[in-house]
C-alpha cells in the first residue's frame, strides 16, 4: 500500500484538494480523495506510522538510518556530517502500528503541502501534533527538521526533546538534539548532549568525530576547544579526537597546544600520516616553508615512506621553486605506482618548466595511455611542442583536444597559425569561435588583438579593439587592452580617454592607475598629475613590481634619482624584467655609478638578449655590451 507522502506527491488533482484544506469540510474531501486513490478495497483500519516518514529517506542525510535498518554498516562520521545539518546515524526507530483517523491524515497532509511550498514553520505544528498523536519518532524527526529549517530555536528544542523521549537510545536523535542546542549557542547546556552522543556511539572514535563536527557549529573557537577537551578528560584519549582538538586549537590561535595534541595523536598511532601532515601544514601556514620541508625530511630519515607525505613534500618543493628536486620526488613515487595520473601529470608539467621537452613528452604520453586526464595530457603535449618550437606538431596535438579545454586549444591553434605566417586563417578561426560561442565574444576579441600584437600588426590590432568596443563599450578588459596598445603607438590621447573611462567605472583599478600614471610620466611633462595616479596605485598594491618601477621612473623624471633607486631595486628584486633593469641602469648612470649601471644592463642583456626597450636604452650610452658577455 502506498504511504501518505507518496499519495500526496502523485495526486493529479492536488490543486482541487488544496482549496479544501480548511475546516471539517476540507478533512472530509481529503479522506474521500484518499479512498479514491487507494481503491475501495484499501484497508485504512491500521497503517504502520513509520511508513509516513519514508519519503524523508530520499534526503541524503537520512540514509545512515536507512542503512542501519537494513543491516548495512554505518558510514564514517566525517562522511555523514554536512556543514548545515547534523548526521543522522542512529539505530532503528520503533514502528508502532497506529490507527488512522481524519485528524491524523489532515495533519500529515497539511505538513507535507507546507514543506512542498517551502513553508517549514507552517508544517511544524502539524508534524508535531501527528507525532504526539502517534508517538512515532519519524514524525518527531520531521517536526524537528521543520523547526530547524525554519530557524525557530524554541520549536526545534521542543521537537528534539520529544524525539529523544520516544527513542532515548537513538544516536540519530541525540546528535540532532546536540546540534539544536549548539546552534542556539547554549554552550553551558551542551555537555550533557555531547556526552549522550559519546555514550550512544558504537565506537569511541566515531563519537569523537561526531562531537568534533557538532562543536564546529560554535562561532567561538575557544568554546569549541574547551568542549572537546572536556570530552577527552571524561572519555579518555583517542588519536582521532586528539587530532580533531589539534585543529580546534589551531583555529583558536593556540599553535603550541595544537602541536602538542597532534604529536600525541602521532605517538598513539605511529603509522598514521595525518598528524604529521597537520604539523607540516601548520608550518606552511606560518610561512615557514623551509622548516616544513626539513620536518618532512626528518620523517623520511626515520624510515617513513608514506605516499601522502611524499606528495606533500613534492608540492612544498614546487612552492620553494625547487623544480628539479620536486620532479625527482614525483619520479620516485612512479617507481612503485607507475600509473598514478596526478603524479604523471605533475612530472610532465615540471619537465616542461625545466625545458626537458623529451621528458615531458614521455610522461604525458604515459598519462594518455592510462586513459585518465586524457584531454589535459593532450593539451599539455601541444604546449610542450609549442615551447620546443615544433609549431606544426603543437597544432596537431591541440587539434585533438576535446571537452572543456577545446576552446583554449582552438585559441592556441590560432596563435600557432599566426606565427606560421597563416594570419588570415588564424583570424578566420577566431571569427568562427566568436560565432559559435557568443558568450565568449569579448574575450576572443582580446585574444585576436593580442595575437596581432605578437606578430607586430599593430594597426590591425587597434582596428580589432575598435570593433570590439563598438560592440562592448563598457568592457574594462577591452578598454585597458586598447589603452596599452595606444601607449605603444604613442597615442596618449586614446590611452588617457580609455583609462579614464576604466577609472570612472572602477576607481580602484590599480593597473589602470599605474598605466595612466606611467604613460604621463614617460611621454608627457605632466609629472605632478602622473604622481597622483601612481601613488594611488601603490597605495592599493604596494608590492606590485610594475607599480614600484613606475614610481621609480617618475622620481627619476622629476630629477630625484636617489629616491628612485630604492623603488627600482625593490621592483627588480621582485621581478626580473628588462624594462625595470633598463630604468635602474639609467638611474645609476645619472648618479655617476656607471660600472654598476653596466653590470645591471649586462645581467639583463644576458637574460633578455632581444628586449627592444633594454637595447634602445643601452644604445643611448657609451657602453660596449653584448649578450653573454657577463657570463
Secondary structure, 3 states (H helix, E strand, C coil): CCCHHHHHHHCCCHHHHHCCCCHHHHHHHHHHHHHHHHCCCCCCCCEEHHHHHHHHHHCHHHHHHHHHHCCCCCCCHHHHCCCCCCCCCCCCCCCCEECCCHHHHHHHHHHHHHHHCCCHHHHHHHHHHHHHHHCCHHHHHHHHHHHHHCCCHHHHHHHHHHHHHHCCCCHHHHHHHHHHHHHCCCHHHHHHHHHHHHHHCCCHHHHHHHHHHHHCCCCCHHHHHHHHHHHHHHHCCCHHHHHHHHHHHHHCCCHHHHHHHHHHHHHHCCCCCHHHHHHHHHHHHCCCHHHHHHHHHHHHHCCCCCHHHHHHHHHHHHHCCCHHHHHHHHHHHHHHCCCCHHHHHHHHHHHHHCCCHHHHHHHHHHHHHHCCCHHHHHHHHHHHHHHCCCHHHHHHHHHCCCHHHHHHHHHHHHHHHHHCCCHHHHHHHHHHHHHHCHHHHHHHHHHHHHHHHHCCCHHHHHHHHHHHHHHCCCCHHHHHHHHHHHHHCCCHHHHHHHHHHHHHHCCCCHHHHHHHHHHHHHHCCCHHHHHHHHHHHHHHCCCCHHHHHHHHHHHHHCCCHHHHHHHHHHHHHHCCCHHHHHHHHHHHHHCCCHHHHHHHHHHHHHHCCCCHHHHHHHHCCCCCCCCCCCC
